[in-house]
Amino acid sequence: MLTVGVIFGGKSNEHSISIMSGCSIVKNLNRLKYEPVPIYIDKQGEWYEVLDDIQKMPNYKLGEEPISLKHIENVINYLKNLDCVFPVLRGKCGDDGSIQGLLNFVDIPYVGCNILSSSVAMDKLYMKTILAGAGVMQTKYFCIKNTKNGIVTIDNQFNEKEVGMDELLELVYDKLKYPVFVKPANSGASIGVNKATNSSELRKSIESAFFYDDKIILEKEIKGREIEMALLGDENLITSYPGEIDVKDDFYNYNSKYQNPATKTMVPLNMLGTNLEDELREIAIKVFKAIGAKGIARVDFFIEEKTNVVYVNEINTMPDITEDSMYIKLLDAIGIEYTEVLDRLIRYAIEK
């Protein structure tokens, strides 16, 4: 029997989301094959072994924290006693390559993508640059960063230019028009993402996004459908059916994802047609390979309503993995149940 450490929590603003996935994984691992070892990292970065009875472990809701804990004094020695690690950390110091680097250093097999693909997928500017080089269609965008000298724009050739706020607002309108989406470059779960329909909203959205990151992506809105596809494996990559997000909010934001019960996921999606579905599958595989992903990922798309043109929004190298998550629902629709998904991910990790 293999001991599998499941690491969740962490220092990022996706701490609570990570807890929900981590505890769900612990409860759904095949106990005939694996001995789950739940490992919790608090918001200050302290590591703990979770002492809860795994069979009675609660389904943590957003904002709930594990209580029965034992502090881990020597993290590296503790990790070395495990056969494999399932790192479900999200955001900064999580699926940005940080935990992957630590696990590489300890020389222990771990589920999911390596340092490079994790860090590339986390930083939206570098993700977009690599996908552009692969010929993947994306919405029009540009990047700004906050420096000691003020705001600096970064174009697609990485040329930088200092601008004042008023100049920036004019530049955004000229290049993108409205509506514009404002996104922290290194953040997930739509945290810090806002939609601006005029210069006043844009100014507030930029100021809000700079709270989460010193680099921001500004994107032109694509009116259309939000589609997601799950990928599982490595050389013999498995792709799911496409699934659709039915959003009741103005856009697919943090509230839609985790707090609004009206948001619906439609899996499988039978309204796209074979050609469009094949196109999505082909693009998803290209995106997965372009960043060097391994084991697990979810690719998110926009399909423009008037043209059916497919745009890639992003690739997530550590998506939510709960019973109700889109990733698990997508794979379940093609006959791979939750426990089997986890089993395959661990097997890929050990083979890798």
Backbone hydrogen bonds in HBPLUS format (Angstrom, degrees):
<---DONOR---> <-ACCEPTOR-->    atom                        ^
c    i                          cat <-CA-CA->   ^        H-A-AA   ^      H-
h    n   atom  resd res      DA  || num        DHA   H-A  angle D-A-AA Bond
n    s   type  num  typ     dist DA aas  dist angle  dist       angle   num
A0002-LEU N   A0033-LYS O   3.04 MM  31  6.47 153.5  2.11 161.6 155.9     1
A0035-GLU N   A0002-LEU O   2.72 MM  33  6.01 161.4  1.75 152.1 155.5     2
A0083-ASP N   A0003-THR O   2.99 MM  80  5.29 146.2  2.11 137.3 148.0     3
A0084-CYS N   A0003-THR O   3.30 MM  81  6.64 142.1  2.45 159.0 160.5     4
A0004-VAL N   A0035-GLU O   3.02 MM  31  6.05 157.1  2.07 135.0 141.7     5
A0037-VAL N   A0004-VAL O   2.82 MM  33  5.80 152.6  1.89 150.5 144.5     6
A0005-GLY N   A0084-CYS O   2.93 MM  79  6.37 153.9  2.00 160.2 157.0     7
A0086-PHE N   A0005-GLY O   2.63 MM  81  5.96 166.6  1.65 167.2 169.9     8
A0006-VAL N   A0037-VAL O   2.96 MM  31  6.01 158.2  2.00 133.3 138.8     9
A0039-ILE N   A0006-VAL O   2.83 MM  33  5.76 169.6  1.84 152.8 149.2    10
A0007-ILE N   A0086-PHE O   3.08 MM  79  6.26 146.1  2.20 130.9 141.1    11
A0088-VAL N   A0007-ILE O   2.79 MM  81  5.72 158.9  1.84 156.0 162.7    12
A0008-PHE N   A0039-ILE O   2.94 MM  31  6.36 157.1  1.99 166.8 174.3    13
A0041-ILE N   A0008-PHE O   2.93 MM  33  6.27 152.8  2.01 157.8 166.5    14
A0010-GLY N   A0041-ILE O   2.71 MM  31  4.75 162.1  1.74 126.3 132.0    15
A0015-HIS N   A0012-SER O   3.28 MM   3  5.58 139.9  2.45 117.8 116.5    16
A0018-SER N   A0014-GLU O   3.06 MM   4  6.30 157.5  2.11 155.8 162.3    17
A0019-ILE N   A0015-HIS O   3.17 MM   4  6.52 149.4  2.26 146.5 154.6    18
A0020-MET N   A0016-SER O   3.30 MM   4  6.63 158.7  2.34 147.0 150.7    19
A0021-SER N   A0017-ILE O   3.27 MM   4  6.64 162.1  2.30 151.2 155.0    20
A0022-GLY N   A0018-SER O   2.87 MM   4  6.03 169.8  1.88 157.5 160.9    21
A0023-CYS N   A0019-ILE O   3.02 MM   4  6.12 174.4  2.02 158.1 158.7    22
A0024-SER N   A0020-MET O   3.20 MM   4  6.21 151.4  2.29 138.6 146.6    23
A0025-ILE N   A0021-SER O   2.93 MM   4  6.17 155.6  1.99 153.9 160.3    24
A0026-VAL N   A0022-GLY O   3.05 MM   4  6.31 163.3  2.07 150.9 155.1    25
A0027-LYS N   A0023-CYS O   3.17 MM   4  6.34 158.8  2.22 143.9 148.5    26
A0028-ASN N   A0024-SER O   3.14 MM   4  6.28 132.3  2.38 138.8 151.1    27
A0028-ASN N   A0025-ILE O   3.06 MM   3  5.14 133.6  2.28  99.3 112.4    28
A0029-LEU N   A0025-ILE O   3.04 MM   4  6.11 116.2  2.47 154.3 166.2    29
A0033-LYS N   A0030-ASN O   3.05 MM   3  5.60 154.2  2.12 114.3 121.7    30
A0034-TYR N   A0030-ASN O   2.91 MM   4  5.98 159.3  1.95 157.3 164.2    31
A0050-VAL N   A0038-PRO O   3.03 MM  12  5.48 177.1  2.03 147.9 147.6    32
A0040-TYR N   A0048-TYR O   2.78 MM   8  5.10 153.1  1.86 151.4 157.2    33
A0048-TYR N   A0040-TYR O   2.74 MM   8  5.10 141.3  1.89 152.1 163.9    34
A0042-ASP N   A0046-GLU O   2.93 MM   4  5.47 155.2  2.00 153.3 157.2    35
A0045-GLY N   A0042-ASP O   2.97 MM   3  5.32 161.1  2.01 111.8 118.0    36
A0072-ILE N   A0047-TRP O   2.98 MM  25  5.56 174.1  1.99 137.5 136.5    37
A0049-GLU N   A0070-LYS O   2.80 MM  21  5.14 162.6  1.83 154.3 153.2    38
A0070-LYS N   A0049-GLU O   2.90 MM  21  5.14 144.9  2.03 144.8 155.0    39
A0051-LEU N   A0068-SER O   2.87 MM  17  5.36 168.4  1.88 143.4 146.6    40
A0056-LYS N   A0053-ASP O   2.94 MM   3  5.33 136.6  2.13 108.1 120.5    41
A0057-MET N   A0054-ILE O   3.29 MM   3  4.96 165.4  2.31  99.3 103.1    42
A0064-GLU N   A0061-LYS O   2.95 MM   3  5.57 168.9  1.96 143.2 145.3    43
A0078-TYR N   A0074-ASN O   3.03 MM   4  6.20 155.6  2.09 151.1 158.8    44
A0079-LEU N   A0075-VAL O   2.89 MM   4  6.15 160.5  1.93 155.9 160.4    45
A0080-LYS N   A0076-ILE O   3.05 MM   4  6.24 150.8  2.13 148.1 155.9    46
A0081-ASN N   A0078-TYR O   3.21 MM   3  5.62 154.9  2.28 108.0 115.2    47
A0082-LEU N   A0079-LEU O   3.01 MM   3  5.50 165.9  2.03 119.5 122.6    48
A0085-VAL N   A0109-PRO O   2.93 MM  24  6.34 146.6  2.04 142.2 153.0    49
A0111-VAL N   A0085-VAL O   2.93 MM  26  6.43 149.9  2.02 159.5 169.3    50
A0094-GLY N   A0091-GLY O   2.95 MM   3  5.18 126.2  2.24 140.0 135.6    51
A0101-GLY N   A0097-GLY O   2.93 MM   4  6.02 145.9  2.05 140.4 148.1    52
A0102-LEU N   A0098-SER O   3.20 MM   4  6.59 155.5  2.27 147.1 153.0    53
A0103-LEU N   A0099-ILE O   2.99 MM   4  6.23 163.2  2.02 150.5 154.7    54
A0104-ASN N   A0100-GLN O   2.91 MM   4  6.09 148.1  2.01 143.5 152.4    55
A0105-PHE N   A0101-GLY O   2.99 MM   4  6.21 155.2  2.05 144.9 151.5    56
A0106-VAL N   A0102-LEU O   2.96 MM   4  6.31 151.4  2.04 148.5 156.4    57
A0107-ASP N   A0103-LEU O   2.93 MM   4  5.96 121.8  2.28 131.0 146.1    58
A0108-ILE N   A0103-LEU O   3.20 MM   5  5.74 162.8  2.23 153.1 158.3    59
A0107-ASP N   A0104-ASN O   3.03 MM   3  4.83 133.9  2.25  91.7 105.4    60
A0118-SER N   A0114-ASN O   3.05 MM   4  5.99 155.7  2.11 148.3 155.7    61
A0119-SER N   A0115-ILE O   2.96 MM   4  6.06 165.0  1.98 153.7 157.8    62
A0120-VAL N   A0116-LEU O   2.92 MM   4  6.06 161.3  1.95 155.7 161.3    63
A0121-ALA N   A0117-SER O   3.05 MM   4  6.04 161.6  2.09 140.3 145.4    64
A0122-MET N   A0118-SER O   3.07 MM   4  6.21 144.3  2.20 140.8 150.4    65
A0123-ASP N   A0119-SER O   3.13 MM   4  6.33 158.4  2.18 148.3 152.3    66
A0127-MET N   A0123-ASP O   2.95 MM   4  6.14 160.2  1.99 158.6 164.9    67
A0124-LYS N   A0185-ALA O   2.96 MM  61  4.98 171.9  1.96 138.6 139.8    68
A0128-LYS N   A0124-LYS O   2.95 MM   4  5.96 164.2  1.98 142.2 146.4    69
A0129-THR N   A0125-LEU O   3.01 MM   4  6.22 150.2  2.10 142.1 150.8    70
A0130-ILE N   A0126-TYR O   3.01 MM   4  6.16 163.5  2.04 148.9 152.0    71
A0131-LEU N   A0127-MET O   2.95 MM   4  6.17 165.2  1.98 153.9 158.5    72
A0132-ALA N   A0128-LYS O   2.87 MM   4  5.93 150.2  1.95 142.7 150.8    73
A0133-GLY N   A0129-THR O   3.11 MM   4  6.34 152.7  2.19 141.1 148.0    74
A0134-ALA N   A0130-ILE O   3.07 MM   4  6.41 129.6  2.34 137.3 151.2    75
A0134-ALA N   A0131-LEU O   3.08 MM   3  4.92 130.7  2.33  90.3 104.0    76
A0136-VAL N   A0131-LEU O   2.98 MM   5  5.38 167.3  1.99 156.7 152.9    77
A0135-GLY N   A0132-ALA O   2.97 MM   3  5.08 158.7  2.02 105.6 111.4    78
A0312-VAL N   A0137-MET O   2.91 MM 175  6.27 168.1  1.93 162.8 160.9    79
A0220-LYS N   A0140-LYS O   2.92 MM  80  5.51 163.8  1.95 163.7 164.9    80
A0142-PHE N   A0218-LEU O   3.07 MM  76  5.56 145.1  2.20 147.2 157.4    81
A0218-LEU N   A0142-PHE O   2.91 MM  76  5.56 169.5  1.92 171.4 174.9    82
A0143-CYS N   A0154-ILE O   3.45 MM  11  5.17 162.6  2.48 159.5 154.8    83
A0154-ILE N   A0143-CYS O   2.77 MM  11  5.17 158.0  1.82 153.9 148.6    84
A0144-ILE N   A0216-ILE O   2.96 MM  72  5.34 158.1  2.01 149.5 156.2    85
A0216-ILE N   A0144-ILE O   2.79 MM  72  5.34 169.3  1.80 162.1 165.1    86
A0145-LYS N   A0152-VAL O   2.82 MM   7  5.32 151.5  1.91 149.5 159.2    87
A0152-VAL N   A0145-LYS O   2.92 MM   7  5.32 159.8  1.96 155.3 161.2    88
A0146-ASN N   A0214-ASP O   2.74 MM  68  5.05 156.3  1.80 144.3 150.8    89
A0147-THR N   A0150-GLY O   2.91 MM   3  5.07 157.1  1.97 134.1 141.0    90
A0150-GLY N   A0147-THR O   3.07 MM   3  5.07 162.3  2.10 104.1 109.5    91
A0163-VAL N   A0151-ILE O   2.95 MM  12  5.77 165.7  1.97 154.2 156.2    92
A0153-THR N   A0161-LYS O   2.80 MM   8  5.23 163.8  1.82 150.4 148.9    93
A0161-LYS N   A0153-THR O   3.09 MM   8  5.23 142.1  2.24 135.9 143.7    94
A0155-ASP N   A0159-ASN O   3.06 MM   4  5.48 157.9  2.11 147.0 152.7    95
A0158-PHE N   A0155-ASP O   2.90 MM   3  5.11 157.0  1.95 117.7 119.5    96
A0168-LEU N   A0164-GLY O   2.89 MM   4  6.10 153.6  1.96 150.6 159.0    97
A0169-LEU N   A0165-MET O   2.92 MM   4  6.19 159.7  1.96 155.0 159.3    98
A0170-GLU N   A0166-ASP O   3.19 MM   4  6.46 156.4  2.25 145.0 150.6    99
A0171-LEU N   A0167-GLU O   2.93 MM   4  6.15 154.7  1.99 146.3 154.0   100
A0172-VAL N   A0168-LEU O   2.86 MM   4  6.12 160.8  1.90 158.8 162.7   101
A0173-TYR N   A0169-LEU O   3.17 MM   4  6.36 162.5  2.20 143.0 147.5   102
A0174-ASP N   A0170-GLU O   2.95 MM   4  6.18 160.2  1.98 150.3 155.9   103
A0175-LYS N   A0171-LEU O   2.94 MM   4  6.10 160.1  1.98 152.2 157.2   104
A0176-LEU N   A0172-VAL O   2.76 MM   4  5.59 164.4  1.79 153.6 158.8   105
A0177-LYS N   A0173-TYR O   2.98 MM   4  4.27 132.9  2.21 106.9 119.9   106
A0221-GLU N   A0179-PRO O   3.39 MM  42  5.81 152.4  2.48 151.1 143.9   107
A0180-VAL N   A0196-ALA O   2.87 MM  16  5.21 157.0  1.92 149.1 156.9   108
A0196-ALA N   A0180-VAL O   2.78 MM  16  5.21 171.7  1.78 159.8 162.7   109
A0181-PHE N   A0219-GLU O   2.83 MM  38  5.06 164.5  1.85 149.2 153.6   110
A0219-GLU N   A0181-PHE O   2.88 MM  38  5.06 161.3  1.91 146.2 152.5   111
A0182-VAL N   A0194-ASN O   2.88 MM  12  5.38 169.2  1.90 163.5 166.8   112
A0194-ASN N   A0182-VAL O   3.10 MM  12  5.38 155.3  2.16 145.3 153.0   113
A0183-LYS N   A0217-ILE O   2.89 MM  34  5.15 164.4  1.92 156.7 161.0   114
A0217-ILE N   A0183-LYS O   2.78 MM  34  5.15 166.8  1.80 159.6 162.4   115
A0185-ALA N   A0215-LYS O   2.84 MM  30  5.49 170.3  1.85 146.6 143.2   116
A0191-ILE N   A0188-GLY O   3.07 MM   3  6.04 174.1  2.07 128.9 130.8   117
A0193-VAL N   A0190-SER O   3.31 MM   3  5.29 163.3  2.34 119.5 118.1   118
A0202-LEU N   A0198-ASN O   2.94 MM   4  6.14 152.8  2.02 149.4 158.2   119
A0203-ARG N   A0199-SER O   2.97 MM   4  6.12 159.4  2.01 146.8 150.9   120
A0204-LYS N   A0200-SER O   3.22 MM   4  6.49 164.3  2.24 147.6 151.1   121
A0205-SER N   A0201-GLU O   2.84 MM   4  5.99 154.0  1.91 147.4 155.5   122
A0206-ILE N   A0202-LEU O   2.93 MM   4  6.10 156.5  1.98 152.9 157.9   123
A0207-GLU N   A0203-ARG O   3.11 MM   4  6.35 165.7  2.14 149.2 153.0   124
A0208-SER N   A0204-LYS O   2.92 MM   4  6.11 152.6  2.00 144.4 152.4   125
A0209-ALA N   A0205-SER O   2.90 MM   4  6.08 160.0  1.94 147.0 152.1   126
A0210-PHE N   A0206-ILE O   3.01 MM   4  6.20 152.8  2.09 151.0 157.6   127
A0211-PHE N   A0208-SER O   3.10 MM   3  5.44 151.4  2.18 105.6 114.5   128
A0212-TYR N   A0209-ALA O   2.99 MM   3  5.54 144.9  2.11 112.8 121.5   129
A0213-ASP N   A0209-ALA O   3.21 MM   4  6.53 144.0  2.35 146.3 156.8   130
A0305-GLU N   A0223-LYS O   2.93 MM  82  6.14 168.2  1.94 142.0 143.7   131
A0225-ARG N   A0303-ILE O   2.98 MM  78  5.16 150.8  2.07 141.6 141.9   132
A0303-ILE N   A0225-ARG O   2.96 MM  78  5.16 151.0  2.05 141.2 149.3   133
A0245-ILE N   A0226-GLU O   3.03 MM  19  5.60 160.6  2.07 153.3 157.8   134
A0227-ILE N   A0301-PHE O   3.06 MM  74  5.01 160.7  2.10 129.2 135.1   135
A0301-PHE N   A0227-ILE O   2.68 MM  74  5.01 170.9  1.69 163.1 163.4   136
A0228-GLU N   A0243-GLY O   2.81 MM  15  5.28 158.4  1.85 151.1 157.8   137
A0243-GLY N   A0228-GLU O   2.88 MM  15  5.28 160.4  1.92 153.8 160.3   138
A0229-MET N   A0299-VAL O   2.94 MM  70  5.38 148.6  2.04 149.0 159.0   139
A0299-VAL N   A0229-MET O   2.93 MM  70  5.38 158.3  1.98 160.3 160.3   140
A0240-SER N   A0230-ALA O   2.99 MM  10  5.29 151.7  2.07 155.2 157.6   141
A0231-LEU N   A0297-ALA O   2.90 MM  66  5.31 158.2  1.94 165.5 158.7   142
A0297-ALA N   A0231-LEU O   3.29 MM  66  5.31 140.6  2.46 144.4 138.6   143
A0232-LEU N   A0238-ILE O   2.93 MM   6  5.06 153.3  2.01 143.5 150.3   144
A0238-ILE N   A0232-LEU O   2.79 MM   6  5.06 168.0  1.81 150.8 154.1   145
A0233-GLY N   A0295-GLY O   2.78 MM  62  4.41 160.3  1.82 125.8 129.0   146
A0295-GLY N   A0233-GLY O   2.81 MM  62  4.41 126.4  2.10 143.1 148.6   147
A0269-LEU N   A0242-PRO O   3.21 MM  27  5.87 138.8  2.39 177.9 170.2   148
A0244-GLU N   A0266-MET O   3.11 MM  22  5.12 157.9  2.16 135.5 140.1   149
A0266-MET N   A0244-GLU O   2.86 MM  22  5.12 164.6  1.89 152.6 157.5   150
A0246-ASP N   A0264-LYS O   2.75 MM  18  5.00 174.3  1.75 158.9 159.6   151
A0264-LYS N   A0246-ASP O   3.15 MM  18  5.00 164.6  2.17 138.3 141.8   152
A0253-ASN N   A0251-PHE O   2.86 MM   2  5.73 120.3  2.23 115.7  99.0   153
A0257-LYS N   A0253-ASN O   3.04 MM   4  6.33 157.3  2.10 154.3 160.5   154
A0258-TYR N   A0254-TYR O   3.02 MM   4  6.13 160.8  2.06 156.7 160.4   155
A0259-GLN N   A0255-ASN O   2.85 MM   4  4.79 150.0  1.94 132.8 138.5   156
A0260-ASN N   A0255-ASN O   2.75 MM   5  5.71 136.5  1.94 163.3 157.1   157
A0263-THR N   A0260-ASN O   3.22 MM   3  5.93 164.4  2.24 120.7 124.3   158
A0277-GLU N   A0273-GLY O   3.04 MM   4  6.20 160.3  2.08 155.0 161.3   159
A0278-ASP N   A0274-THR O   2.87 MM   4  6.03 158.4  1.92 152.7 158.5   160
A0279-GLU N   A0275-ASN O   2.98 MM   4  6.20 149.4  2.08 141.2 149.9   161
A0280-LEU N   A0276-LEU O   2.96 MM   4  6.24 158.4  2.00 149.4 154.4   162
A0281-ARG N   A0277-GLU O   3.00 MM   4  6.24 159.9  2.04 148.4 153.9   163
A0282-GLU N   A0278-ASP O   2.93 MM   4  6.13 158.8  1.97 148.0 153.7   164
A0283-ILE N   A0279-GLU O   2.94 MM   4  6.17 162.3  1.98 152.5 157.0   165
A0284-ALA N   A0280-LEU O   2.87 MM   4  6.02 162.1  1.90 151.2 156.6   166
A0285-ILE N   A0281-ARG O   3.10 MM   4  6.29 160.6  2.14 148.4 152.4   167
A0286-LYS N   A0282-GLU O   3.10 MM   4  6.33 156.9  2.15 143.4 150.0   168
A0287-VAL N   A0283-ILE O   2.87 MM   4  6.15 162.5  1.90 158.5 162.4   169
A0288-PHE N   A0284-ALA O   2.97 MM   4  6.15 163.4  2.00 149.0 153.7   170
A0289-LYS N   A0285-ILE O   2.99 MM   4  6.18 163.0  2.02 151.5 155.4   171
A0290-ALA N   A0286-LYS O   2.78 MM   4  5.87 148.3  1.88 147.2 157.3   172
A0291-ILE N   A0287-VAL O   3.34 MM   4  6.57 151.7  2.43 151.0 153.8   173
A0293-ALA N   A0288-PHE O   2.94 MM   5  5.28 156.7  2.00 170.6 163.9   174
A0292-GLY N   A0289-LYS O   3.08 MM   3  4.86 147.2  2.19  95.6 105.7   175
A0296-ILE N   A0294-LYS O   2.79 MM   2  5.89 139.5  1.96 109.2  97.0   176
A0298-ARG N   A0316-ASN O   2.95 MM  18  5.20 145.8  2.07 139.0 149.9   177
A0316-ASN N   A0298-ARG O   2.84 MM  18  5.20 169.0  1.85 154.0 157.4   178
A0300-ASP N   A0314-GLU O   2.90 MM  14  5.43 174.0  1.91 166.5 168.5   179
A0313-ASN N   A0300-ASP O   2.78 MM  13  5.39 161.2  1.82 142.1 146.2   180
A0302-PHE N   A0311-TYR O   2.80 MM   9  5.10 155.4  1.86 150.1 155.9   181
A0311-TYR N   A0302-PHE O   2.84 MM   9  5.10 169.6  1.85 160.2 162.0   182
A0304-GLU N   A0309-VAL O   2.99 MM   5  5.39 160.5  2.03 158.2 155.6   183
A0308-ASN N   A0304-GLU O   2.83 MM   4  5.00 151.7  1.90 146.2 149.9   184
A0325-SER N   A0322-THR O   3.12 MM   3  5.08 162.6  2.15 105.6 111.1   185
A0329-LYS N   A0325-SER O   3.04 MM   4  6.28 162.8  2.07 153.1 158.6   186
A0330-LEU N   A0326-MET O   2.85 MM   4  5.96 159.5  1.89 156.3 160.8   187
A0331-LEU N   A0327-TYR O   3.27 MM   4  6.53 157.8  2.33 144.6 149.5   188
A0332-ASP N   A0328-ILE O   2.89 MM   4  6.01 154.9  1.96 148.7 156.6   189
A0333-ALA N   A0329-LYS O   3.06 MM   4  6.21 144.9  2.19 142.5 150.5   190
A0334-ILE N   A0331-LEU O   3.09 MM   3  5.39 148.1  2.20 104.5 113.7   191
A0336-ILE N   A0331-LEU O   3.04 MM   5  5.40 162.3  2.07 143.4 138.8   192
A0335-GLY N   A0332-ASP O   2.97 MM   3  5.01 160.3  2.01 108.6 111.6   193
A0340-GLU N   A0337-GLU O   2.97 MM   3  5.29 117.6  2.37 106.5 122.3   194
A0341-VAL N   A0337-GLU O   2.88 MM   4  6.21 149.8  1.97 154.9 164.9   195
A0341-VAL N   A0338-TYR O   3.08 MM   3  5.09 117.4  2.49  95.9 111.4   196
A0342-LEU N   A0338-TYR O   3.08 MM   4  6.46 162.7  2.12 158.5 161.4   197
A0343-ASP N   A0339-THR O   2.99 MM   4  6.21 154.5  2.06 142.4 149.9   198
A0344-ARG N   A0340-GLU O   2.92 MM   4  6.12 159.8  1.96 150.6 154.9   199
A0345-LEU N   A0341-VAL O   3.00 MM   4  6.25 159.2  2.05 151.4 157.3   200
A0346-ILE N   A0342-LEU O   3.06 MM   4  6.29 158.3  2.11 150.2 155.1   201
A0347-ARG N   A0343-ASP O   3.00 MM   4  6.22 156.5  2.05 145.0 152.1   202
A0348-TYR N   A0344-ARG O   2.84 MM   4  6.07 160.7  1.87 154.7 159.3   203
A0349-ALA N   A0345-LEU O   3.03 MM   4  6.21 154.3  2.10 141.0 148.1   204
A0350-ILE N   A0346-ILE O   3.03 MM   4  6.32 159.8  2.07 152.5 156.5   205
A0351-GLU N   A0347-ARG O   2.97 MM   4  6.15 160.4  2.00 151.5 157.3   206
A0352-LYS N   A0348-TYR O   2.80 MM   4  5.92 151.6  1.88 148.2 156.4   207
